[in-house]
Amino acid sequence: MPNSDGELRNKAIQLWEAGQTLEAGRLICEDLSPEARVEWAANILRLVVERAGIECPSIDHVLSIAKHPLEWKTAHDANSVARNQASELCEIRVRSAEQNLLLSSLTLAFLVARVIYNATDPSDPFDEDNGWSIASSLKKIVEMLDDSEFSQSSLSALCGT
């Protein structure tokens, strides 16, 4: 485990660039407090929504919950809504590029909702690796958008810089 912020960031970047995004996400998540994870995860989702121009009430709801710690327990339900919406999109055999982007964004949103919910220290938490998967979900969206500026912004958001 890297022992400084700079070392951690460099290791996460190396893992990201090597395609080991789950490990990059694990490295970052394990270094953050539950409350800091919420901010980190929401910032990543917000970056995706802004860059992709996504308008989706269930994603907006997850972002709204992240801003209000007293609402964090409701993230469990927000996860269900986003996950169900993603499942419906999965059932479409041939999806447009926009539908694929929305599906990936919804996947990111339900992962973020799970991180938010887990920050409440519930008796029924989601698996901790949901936070780790945010990096993989983000990488998929970066590849879909194929925009070098967004790629750099995403890496900065992932590493918390």
ABEGO torsion letter per residue (X at the ends): XBABAAAAAAAAAAAAAAGBAAAAAAAAAAABBAAAAAAAAAAAAAAAAAAAGBBBAAAAAAAAAAABAAAAAAAAAAAAAAAAAAAAAAABABBBAAAAAAAAAAAAAAAAAAAAAAAAGBABBBBAAAAAAAAAAAAAAAAAAGBAAAAAAAAAAAAGX
